[in-house]
């Protein structure tokens, strides 16, 4: 991978805590200079080849635990010496929301307020805000001890959802189906936890592009299985659905606009999950204002036939993107299974892209690499994009890919522990 600093009139501070498709597109733009914002605690997580390829880009590193005003003072001095004037800000990272936006606010850049970050990051506060806006959400409450789940089960029934209040990607999210399983939980005392009523409805994901407080368009994703089920081994995929299923009757533009108005969101990429009943009733699960994880945005771009990453960058440059669609396809990303250990065998990507409907993909590991042990909705050994004319056809093609994919690993006691983030 090679990138070059463009000659441009716009300079954008970009939170760079992992390689992603959005970053690659940003680096290829000729009309914007990216200034990378990195964090001391996650520098080791960046792959060496990625650090080498971006080493010539202006980069500023901060300590996430330090006072943002002091870090901003350092940045102003650094940027003055580098002859850089940063005008814009883009944060695609969920775990960096609070620190990154606080830093951007100190610099006077367009950013979320502390209240908005709390609405979008703290799931208990988020659900309270959504209720205030008139939406239905699952019952939830703070959880201080696993014993409390027994009493909650008498009110809500089994199963229950237990999650980290500021979690993401189903990390530290559990489906608890009995008193016995509740008592086996180990809740990290350094984190705030919550319990939530289980919703036995079909789950969808929806993204939206927002400019000047207005929803430009919405993009629906279908899950063959829920993200939480995927962490337990179910098919892990997102399918962009341009033509809505007949039983999906929710007006997502209206729903998202109510959220945008209620949270006073100005611009960016919103994504959310919701549960929908066959009768059209729905409950909102969670909301975020950042680029969706996995390859969900790319699915939308491939299905609709437009460069969604350019549109996202334009929104953060204060520009209204032109949404000109050239395709009408169903496209999804299938995350390929992963298992911890040293890779001894893995299917060649060329074999997968030769299968019907597979249009591209990427493998994250090769023979000899070590796959860490993680439990997250984005945990995978790679992905493929699969296209078709219907949800059923795309899902069928995805399952064929899974039947052809082989990954074998061997556990090695000498293998170093890895903490690399494999996705967003």
C-alpha positions as a Python dict, from the first residue, in 0.01 Angstrom:
ca = {
    (1, 'X'): (0, 0, 0),
    (2, 'X'): (134, 343, -94),
    (3, 'X'): (-23, 677, -18),
    (4, 'X'): (79, 1030, -105),
    (5, 'X'): (15, 1366, 52),
    (6, 'X'): (-206, 1556, -195),
    (7, 'X'): (-194, 1923, -275),
    (8, 'X'): (-526, 2046, -143),
    (9, 'X'): (-728, 2324, 8),
    (10, 'X'): (-880, 2106, 284),
    (11, 'X'): (-701, 1950, 579),
    (12, 'X'): (-881, 1686, 783),
    (13, 'X'): (-789, 1543, 1123),
    (14, 'X'): (-860, 1169, 1094),
    (15, 'X'): (-874, 930, 1391),
    (16, 'X'): (-653, 641, 1281),
    (17, 'X'): (-660, 349, 1525),
    (18, 'X'): (-686, 70, 1267),
    (19, 'X'): (-662, 16, 890),
    (20, 'X'): (-1000, 49, 721),
    (21, 'X'): (-1154, 104, 379),
    (22, 'X'): (-1252, 460, 468),
    (23, 'X'): (-887, 543, 545),
    (24, 'X'): (-768, 395, 217),
    (25, 'X'): (-1015, 607, 23),
    (26, 'X'): (-918, 919, 219),
    (27, 'X'): (-550, 864, 141),
    (28, 'X'): (-633, 838, -230),
    (29, 'X'): (-820, 1169, -246),
    (30, 'X'): (-639, 1452, -422),
    (31, 'X'): (-845, 1730, -266),
    (32, 'X'): (-774, 1674, 104),
    (33, 'X'): (-468, 1635, 325),
    (34, 'X'): (-522, 1383, 605),
    (35, 'X'): (-361, 1450, 942),
    (36, 'X'): (-362, 1126, 1139),
    (37, 'X'): (-461, 1126, 1507),
    (38, 'X'): (-332, 819, 1689),
    (39, 'X'): (-329, 704, 2052),
    (40, 'X'): (-32, 582, 2253),
    (41, 'X'): (-222, 283, 2390),
    (42, 'X'): (-313, 144, 2045),
    (43, 'X'): (2, 213, 1843),
    (44, 'X'): (116, -147, 1883),
    (45, 'X'): (-213, -267, 1734),
    (46, 'X'): (-139, -105, 1397),
    (47, 'X'): (13, -356, 1152),
    (48, 'X'): (374, -285, 1062),
    (49, 'X'): (310, -260, 687),
    (50, 'X'): (32, -9, 752),
    (51, 'X'): (256, 205, 972),
    (52, 'X'): (525, 196, 704),
    (53, 'X'): (282, 291, 426),
    (54, 'X'): (149, 590, 623),
    (55, 'X'): (479, 700, 781),
    (56, 'X'): (509, 1007, 556),
    (57, 'X'): (164, 1141, 644),
    (58, 'X'): (150, 1406, 916),
    (59, 'X'): (71, 1218, 1238),
    (60, 'X'): (4, 1337, 1591),
    (61, 'X'): (-12, 1096, 1886),
    (62, 'X'): (-191, 1166, 2213),
    (63, 'X'): (-229, 1001, 2550),
    (64, 'X'): (-596, 913, 2588),
    (65, 'X'): (-578, 961, 2966),
    (66, 'X'): (-428, 1310, 2951),
    (67, 'X'): (-612, 1642, 2974),
    (68, 'X'): (-751, 1721, 2624),
    (69, 'X'): (-671, 2091, 2665),
    (70, 'X'): (-302, 2011, 2725),
    (71, 'X'): (-298, 1776, 2427),
    (72, 'X'): (-463, 2045, 2213),
    (73, 'X'): (-196, 2295, 2318),
    (74, 'X'): (72, 2048, 2207),
    (75, 'X'): (-111, 1995, 1878),
    (76, 'X'): (-132, 2368, 1804),
    (77, 'X'): (241, 2404, 1855),
    (78, 'X'): (312, 2095, 1647),
    (79, 'X'): (84, 2205, 1361),
    (80, 'X'): (236, 2555, 1363),
    (81, 'X'): (584, 2408, 1313),
    (82, 'X'): (447, 2172, 1046),
    (83, 'X'): (271, 2463, 870),
    (84, 'X'): (-61, 2280, 887),
    (85, 'X'): (-401, 2438, 948),
    (86, 'X'): (-659, 2172, 1025),
    (87, 'X'): (-1017, 2268, 937),
    (88, 'X'): (-1214, 1943, 956),
    (89, 'X'): (-1246, 1631, 1171),
    (90, 'X'): (-1354, 1270, 1111),
    (91, 'X'): (-1369, 996, 1372),
    (92, 'X'): (-1467, 647, 1249),
    (93, 'X'): (-1379, 476, 1579),
    (94, 'X'): (-1638, 378, 1842),
    (95, 'X'): (-1398, 328, 2136),
    (96, 'X'): (-1227, 661, 2058),
    (97, 'X'): (-1552, 864, 2057),
    (98, 'X'): (-1515, 1039, 2390),
    (99, 'X'): (-1142, 1118, 2372),
    (100, 'X'): (-1135, 1209, 2004),
    (101, 'X'): (-1433, 1444, 2012),
    (102, 'X'): (-1312, 1612, 2332),
    (103, 'X'): (-977, 1674, 2161),
    (104, 'X'): (-1146, 1807, 1846),
    (105, 'X'): (-1366, 2040, 2051),
    (106, 'X'): (-1056, 2185, 2219),
    (107, 'X'): (-921, 2262, 1872),
    (108, 'X'): (-1244, 2432, 1768),
    (109, 'X'): (-1321, 2169, 1503),
    (110, 'X'): (-1672, 2047, 1417),
    (111, 'X'): (-1735, 1770, 1670),
    (112, 'X'): (-1997, 1614, 1893),
    (113, 'X'): (-2065, 1781, 2225),
    (114, 'X'): (-1996, 1591, 2548),
    (115, 'X'): (-2373, 1539, 2586),
    (116, 'X'): (-2406, 1400, 2233),
    (117, 'X'): (-2117, 1161, 2290),
    (118, 'X'): (-2291, 1035, 2603),
    (119, 'X'): (-2619, 985, 2416),
    (120, 'X'): (-2438, 787, 2148),
    (121, 'X'): (-2191, 595, 2368),
    (122, 'X'): (-2356, 517, 2703),
    (123, 'X'): (-2625, 262, 2621),
    (124, 'X'): (-2836, 332, 2931),
    (125, 'X'): (-2840, 706, 2863),
    (126, 'X'): (-2897, 635, 2494),
    (127, 'X'): (-3207, 427, 2562),
    (128, 'X'): (-3342, 688, 2802),
    (129, 'X'): (-3298, 953, 2532),
    (130, 'X'): (-3468, 734, 2271),
    (131, 'X'): (-3764, 684, 2507),
    (132, 'X'): (-3779, 1060, 2557),
    (133, 'X'): (-3800, 1095, 2177),
    (134, 'X'): (-4100, 863, 2172),
    (135, 'X'): (-3935, 540, 2057),
    (136, 'X'): (-3987, 194, 2201),
    (137, 'X'): (-3673, 26, 2338),
    (138, 'X'): (-3609, -289, 2537),
    (139, 'X'): (-3633, -262, 2915),
    (140, 'X'): (-3289, -221, 3073),
    (141, 'X'): (-3119, -120, 3394),
    (142, 'X'): (-2769, -98, 3547),
    (143, 'X'): (-2624, -426, 3672),
    (144, 'X'): (-2387, -432, 3965),
    (145, 'X'): (-2389, -803, 4050),
    (146, 'X'): (-2483, -1117, 3861),
    (147, 'X'): (-2722, -1217, 4142),
    (148, 'X'): (-2952, -931, 4032),
    (149, 'X'): (-3030, -1126, 3714),
    (150, 'X'): (-3236, -1377, 3911),
    (151, 'X'): (-3479, -1109, 4020),
    (152, 'X'): (-3487, -952, 3673),
    (153, 'X'): (-3576, -1287, 3520),
    (154, 'X'): (-3893, -1289, 3730),
    (155, 'X'): (-3997, -960, 3566),
    (156, 'X'): (-3860, -1006, 3214),
    (157, 'X'): (-3819, -1383, 3182),
    (158, 'X'): (-3522, -1573, 3041),
    (159, 'X'): (-3311, -1518, 2841),
    (160, 'X'): (-3160, -1183, 2938),
    (161, 'X'): (-2891, -976, 2768),
    (162, 'X'): (-2590, -864, 2972),
    (163, 'X'): (-2355, -611, 2819),
    (164, 'X'): (-2093, -349, 2888),
    (165, 'X'): (-2260, -6, 2904),
    (166, 'X'): (-2001, 143, 2666),
    (167, 'X'): (-1931, -168, 2462),
    (168, 'X'): (-1942, -222, 2087),
    (169, 'X'): (-1929, -507, 1832),
    (170, 'X'): (-2090, -747, 2086),
    (171, 'X'): (-1768, -745, 2290),
    (172, 'X'): (-1860, -838, 2649),
    (173, 'X'): (-2221, -906, 2545),
    (174, 'X'): (-2386, -1224, 2671),
    (175, 'X'): (-2715, -1408, 2629),
    (176, 'X'): (-2799, -1548, 2973),
    (177, 'X'): (-3064, -1819, 2964),
    (178, 'X'): (-3083, -1948, 3324),
    (179, 'X'): (-2990, -1883, 3684),
    (180, 'X'): (-2703, -2131, 3648),
    (181, 'X'): (-2554, -1946, 3351),
    (182, 'X'): (-2604, -1615, 3530),
    (183, 'X'): (-2393, -1736, 3821),
    (184, 'X'): (-2114, -1838, 3584),
    (185, 'X'): (-2075, -1480, 3454),
    (186, 'X'): (-1760, -1293, 3542),
    (187, 'X'): (-1825, -919, 3532),
    (188, 'X'): (-1510, -708, 3506),
    (189, 'X'): (-1539, -468, 3802),
    (190, 'X'): (-1357, -193, 3608),
    (191, 'X'): (-1652, -164, 3367),
    (192, 'X'): (-2011, -50, 3406),
    (193, 'X'): (-2260, -325, 3317),
    (194, 'X'): (-2626, -337, 3226),
    (195, 'X'): (-2899, -596, 3188),
    (196, 'X'): (-3152, -581, 2906),
    (197, 'X'): (-3472, -763, 2820),
    (198, 'X'): (-3432, -1004, 2529),
    (199, 'X'): (-3631, -906, 2217),
    (200, 'X'): (-3742, -1211, 2011),
    (201, 'X'): (-3791, -1016, 1686),
    (202, 'X'): (-3604, -995, 1356),
    (203, 'X'): (-3306, -759, 1381),
    (204, 'X'): (-3204, -516, 1106),
    (205, 'X'): (-2932, -256, 1070),
    (206, 'X'): (-2983, 81, 905),
    (207, 'X'): (-2731, 343, 798),
    (208, 'X'): (-2794, 703, 695),
    (209, 'X'): (-2603, 997, 551),
    (210, 'X'): (-2673, 1330, 722),
    (211, 'X'): (-2591, 1680, 600),
    (212, 'X'): (-2683, 2006, 771),
    (213, 'X'): (-2921, 1824, 1006),
    (214, 'X'): (-3111, 1654, 724),
    (215, 'X'): (-3122, 1285, 631),
    (216, 'X'): (-3006, 1253, 270),
    (217, 'X'): (-3086, 882, 240),
    (218, 'X'): (-3106, 561, 443),
    (219, 'X'): (-2958, 218, 368),
    (220, 'X'): (-3103, -99, 519),
    (221, 'X'): (-2909, -417, 604),
    (222, 'X'): (-3052, -763, 662),
    (223, 'X'): (-2883, -1004, 905),
    (224, 'X'): (-2909, -1377, 820),
    (225, 'X'): (-2837, -1420, 1193),
    (226, 'X'): (-2810, -1157, 1466),
    (227, 'X'): (-2462, -1018, 1547),
    (228, 'X'): (-2484, -1178, 1892),
    (229, 'X'): (-2565, -1518, 1739),
    (230, 'X'): (-2268, -1471, 1505),
    (231, 'X'): (-2034, -1447, 1804),
    (232, 'X'): (-2150, -1798, 1893),
    (233, 'X'): (-2068, -1941, 1550),
    (234, 'X'): (-2373, -1859, 1334),
    (235, 'X'): (-2326, -1720, 984),
    (236, 'X'): (-2175, -1372, 1020),
    (237, 'X'): (-2301, -1148, 742),
    (238, 'X'): (-2468, -819, 654),
    (239, 'X'): (-2673, -783, 335),
    (240, 'X'): (-2753, -439, 190),
    (241, 'X'): (-3117, -437, 82),
    (242, 'X'): (-3205, -167, -169),
    (243, 'X'): (-3554, -310, -224),
    (244, 'X'): (-3704, -349, 123),
    (245, 'X'): (-3856, -687, 218),
    (246, 'X'): (-4237, -688, 192),
    (247, 'X'): (-4275, -731, 570),
    (248, 'X'): (-4045, -434, 645),
    (249, 'X'): (-4280, -135, 655),
    (250, 'X'): (-4091, 106, 882),
    (251, 'X'): (-4024, 448, 727),
    (252, 'X'): (-3653, 468, 811),
    (253, 'X'): (-3604, 821, 679),
    (254, 'X'): (-3871, 943, 922),
    (255, 'X'): (-3723, 740, 1210),
    (256, 'X'): (-3368, 860, 1154),
    (257, 'X'): (-3476, 1222, 1109),
    (258, 'X'): (-3649, 1210, 1450),
    (259, 'X'): (-3324, 1086, 1604),
    (260, 'X'): (-3118, 1350, 1421),
    (261, 'X'): (-3353, 1625, 1537),
    (262, 'X'): (-3376, 1495, 1893),
    (263, 'X'): (-3000, 1456, 1936),
    (264, 'X'): (-2925, 1770, 1732),
    (265, 'X'): (-2690, 1587, 1499),
    (266, 'X'): (-2547, 1798, 1219),
    (267, 'X'): (-2354, 1579, 976),
    (268, 'X'): (-2201, 1236, 933),
    (269, 'X'): (-2279, 868, 897),
    (270, 'X'): (-2542, 734, 1136),
    (271, 'X'): (-2599, 365, 1187),
    (272, 'X'): (-2841, 186, 1413),
    (273, 'X'): (-2995, -152, 1488),
    (274, 'X'): (-3365, -214, 1532),
    (275, 'X'): (-3602, -505, 1593),
    (276, 'X'): (-3907, -530, 1365),
    (277, 'X'): (-4221, -739, 1410),
    (278, 'X'): (-4425, -890, 1122),
    (279, 'X'): (-4695, -634, 1196),
    (280, 'X'): (-4458, -339, 1148),
    (281, 'X'): (-4403, -253, 1513),
    (282, 'X'): (-4039, -187, 1600),
    (283, 'X'): (-3800, -126, 1887),
    (284, 'X'): (-3473, 59, 1847),
    (285, 'X'): (-3170, -125, 1980),
    (286, 'X'): (-2872, 113, 1953),
    (287, 'X'): (-2758, 421, 1761),
    (288, 'X'): (-2413, 550, 1666),
    (289, 'X'): (-2276, 841, 1466),
    (290, 'X'): (-1974, 694, 1292),
    (291, 'X'): (-1897, 473, 996),
    (292, 'X'): (-2050, 126, 1046),
    (293, 'X'): (-1818, -166, 1114),
    (294, 'X'): (-1719, -467, 906),
    (295, 'X'): (-1782, -394, 534),
    (296, 'X'): (-2136, -260, 577),
    (297, 'X'): (-2072, 78, 407),
    (298, 'X'): (-1900, -97, 115),
    (299, 'X'): (-2206, -321, 77),
    (300, 'X'): (-2424, -14, 31),
    (301, 'X'): (-2185, 140, -221),
    (302, 'X'): (-2170, -180, -426),
    (303, 'X'): (-2546, -238, -411),
    (304, 'X'): (-2639, 118, -509),
    (305, 'X'): (-2344, 183, -740),
    (306, 'X'): (-2184, 490, -581),
    (307, 'X'): (-1873, 571, -380),
    (308, 'X'): (-2013, 588, -30),
    (309, 'X'): (-1670, 654, 122),
    (310, 'X'): (-1630, 969, -87),
    (311, 'X'): (-1975, 1074, 34),
    (312, 'X'): (-1873, 1020, 399),
    (313, 'X'): (-1553, 1220, 355),
    (314, 'X'): (-1744, 1500, 179),
    (315, 'X'): (-1988, 1522, 471),
    (316, 'X'): (-1695, 1578, 708),
    (317, 'X'): (-1553, 1843, 476),
    (318, 'X'): (-1880, 2033, 508),
    (319, 'X'): (-1993, 1942, 158),
    (320, 'X'): (-2323, 1793, 44),
    (321, 'X'): (-2241, 1479, -157),
    (322, 'X'): (-2414, 1398, -484),
    (323, 'X'): (-2594, 1068, -437),
    (324, 'X'): (-2614, 932, -790),
    (325, 'X'): (-2697, 561, -788),
    (326, 'X'): (-2606, 344, -1088),
    (327, 'X'): (-2695, -9, -970),
    (328, 'X'): (-2982, -198, -815),
    (329, 'X'): (-2826, -507, -658),
    (330, 'X'): (-2834, -697, -331),
    (331, 'X'): (-2477, -711, -191),
    (332, 'X'): (-2350, -840, 141),
    (333, 'X'): (-2025, -903, 322),
    (334, 'X'): (-1969, -1250, 462),
    (335, 'X'): (-1714, -1261, 744),
    (336, 'X'): (-1506, -1576, 715),
    (337, 'X'): (-1475, -1786, 1032),
    (338, 'X'): (-1170, -1753, 1255),
    (339, 'X'): (-1030, -1970, 1530),
    (340, 'X'): (-730, -1902, 1751),
    (341, 'X'): (-390, -2054, 1686),
    (342, 'X'): (-121, -2067, 1419),
    (343, 'X'): (-267, -2102, 1069),
    (344, 'X'): (-165, -2432, 909),
    (345, 'X'): (-413, -2423, 621),
    (346, 'X'): (-647, -2162, 475),
    (347, 'X'): (-843, -2155, 149),
    (348, 'X'): (-687, -1935, -118),
    (349, 'X'): (-889, -1620, -187),
    (350, 'X'): (-886, -1699, -559),
    (351, 'X'): (-1089, -2014, -493),
    (352, 'X'): (-1353, -1810, -311),
    (353, 'X'): (-1377, -1530, -568),
    (354, 'X'): (-1433, -1794, -838),
    (355, 'X'): (-1760, -1898, -671),
    (356, 'X'): (-2095, -1763, -801),
    (357, 'X'): (-2172, -1409, -689),
    (358, 'X'): (-1842, -1346, -509),
    (359, 'X'): (-1710, -1015, -641),
    (360, 'X'): (-1410, -950, -415),
    (361, 'X'): (-1269, -1012, -71),
    (362, 'X'): (-966, -1014, 154),
    (363, 'X'): (-793, -1256, 389),
    (364, 'X'): (-638, -1121, 707),
    (365, 'X'): (-413, -1419, 773),
    (366, 'X'): (-174, -1647, 586),
    (367, 'X'): (-21, -1983, 670),
    (368, 'X'): (211, -1929, 967),
    (369, 'X'): (23, -1629, 1107),
    (370, 'X'): (-126, -1642, 1456),
    (371, 'X'): (-496, -1570, 1501),
    (372, 'X'): (-575, -1426, 1846),
    (373, 'X'): (-871, -1540, 2053),
    (374, 'X'): (-1150, -1284, 2050),
    (375, 'X'): (-1524, -1275, 2099),
    (376, 'X'): (-1669, -997, 1887),
    (377, 'X'): (-1916, -957, 1603),
    (378, 'X'): (-1633, -855, 1367),
    (379, 'X'): (-1402, -1147, 1460),
    (380, 'X'): (-1302, -1313, 1133),
    (381, 'X'): (-1018, -1439, 917),
    (382, 'X'): (-1131, -1220, 629),
    (383, 'X'): (-1438, -1142, 422),
    (384, 'X'): (-1593, -1171, 78),
    (385, 'X'): (-1851, -949, -90),
    (386, 'X'): (-2134, -1151, -242),
    (387, 'X'): (-2385, -1010, -493),
    (388, 'X'): (-2718, -1130, -625),
    (389, 'X'): (-3070, -1031, -719),
    (390, 'X'): (-3240, -1115, -389),
    (391, 'X'): (-3167, -1168, -20),
    (392, 'X'): (-3233, -1540, -60),
    (393, 'X'): (-2990, -1574, -350),
    (394, 'X'): (-2713, -1382, -172),
    (395, 'X'): (-2757, -1582, 148),
    (396, 'X'): (-2752, -1909, -49),
    (397, 'X'): (-2429, -1804, -218),
    (398, 'X'): (-2277, -1705, 116),
    (399, 'X'): (-2352, -2046, 263),
    (400, 'X'): (-2186, -2206, -38),
    (401, 'X'): (-1874, -2000, 33),
    (402, 'X'): (-1877, -2121, 392),
    (403, 'X'): (-1903, -2482, 272),
    (404, 'X'): (-1591, -2432, 57),
    (405, 'X'): (-1383, -2234, 307),
    (406, 'X'): (-1126, -2425, 511),
    (407, 'X'): (-927, -2286, 803),
    (408, 'X'): (-702, -2508, 1013),
    (409, 'X'): (-498, -2385, 1308),
    (410, 'X'): (-268, -2542, 1563),
    (411, 'X'): (-236, -2416, 1917),
    (412, 'X'): (118, -2329, 2020),
    (413, 'X'): (204, -2256, 2385),
    (414, 'X'): (498, -2049, 2259),
    (415, 'X'): (275, -1828, 2044),
    (416, 'X'): (269, -1466, 2165),
    (417, 'X'): (-60, -1319, 2279),
    (418, 'X'): (-198, -1077, 2023),
    (419, 'X'): (-431, -787, 2089),
    (420, 'X'): (-464, -653, 1736),
    (421, 'X'): (-804, -512, 1644),
    (422, 'X'): (-922, -707, 1342),
    (423, 'X'): (-1196, -472, 1236),
    (424, 'X'): (-1426, -203, 1366),
}
